[in-house]
Amino acid sequence: MFRLGEISPSKLSYHLKELKEGGFIQECREGKRIFYMMKPDRFQAFMEHIRLY
């Protein structure tokens, strides 16, 4: 399991929501658990965009 250190659950929830709304991650629900997966193509496009500046 990956630990995020001292980040509060509310702050983590906020950042996951922002990443999801931006299309950078997707969620997969299995029962009560929620798994988040990165969308590599979206991150790739973002990195290419910021390299232009």
BAVEX-540999 format. One line per field, with one value per residue (C-alpha): residue number from 1; residue in three letters; x, y, z. Coordinates in steps of 0.1 Angstrom, whole numbers, padded with zeros to 4 digits. Example, Ala and Ser with C-alpha at 12.3 -4.5 7.8 and 13.67 -1.06 7.14 Angstrom:
BEGIN
k: c(1 2)
r: c(ALA SER)
c1: c(0123 0137)
c2: c(-0045 -0011)
c3: c(0078 0071)
//
This chain:
BEGIN
k: c(1 2 3 4 5 6 7 8 9 10 11 12 13 14 15 16 17 18 19 20 21 22 23 24 25 26 27 28 29 30 31 32 33 34 35 36 37 38 39 40 41 42 43 44 45 46 47 48 49 50 51 52 53)
r: c(MET PHE ARG LEU GLY GLU ILE SER PRO SER LYS LEU SER TYR HIS LEU LYS GLU LEU LYS GLU GLY GLY PHE ILE GLN GLU CYS ARG GLU GLY LYS ARG ILE PHE TYR MET MET LYS PRO ASP ARG PHE GLN ALA PHE MET GLU HIS ILE ARG LEU TYR)
c1: c(0000 0012 0012 0009 0023 0006 -0020 -0055 -0084 -0102 -0072 -0066 -0103 -0101 -0070 -0084 -0116 -0096 -0075 -0106 -0124 -0093 -0093 -0060 -0073 -0103 -0119 -0129 -0153 -0152 -0177 -0168 -0133 -0124 -0093 -0078 -0059 -0038 -0045 -0011 -0022 -0037 -0005 0016 -0005 -0001 0037 0039 0018 0039 0072 0061 0064)
c2: c(0000 0035 0060 0097 0110 0137 0147 0150 0129 0161 0175 0142 0140 0175 0168 0135 0153 0180 0153 0134 0165 0174 0139 0129 0099 0076 0057 0021 0011 -0024 -0026 0000 0005 0031 0026 0055 0049 0074 0081 0082 0097 0127 0133 0129 0155 0178 0174 0181 0212 0227 0219 0244 0272)
c3: c(0000 -0008 0020 0014 0047 0066 0040 0055 0041 0031 0012 -0005 -0015 -0030 -0050 -0063 -0074 -0092 -0110 -0119 -0133 -0153 -0169 -0154 -0134 -0134 -0106 -0103 -0076 -0061 -0032 -0007 -0021 -0047 -0068 -0088 -0120 -0139 -0175 -0191 -0224 -0206 -0186 -0218 -0236 -0206 -0205 -0243 -0238 -0211 -0230 -0255 -0230)
//
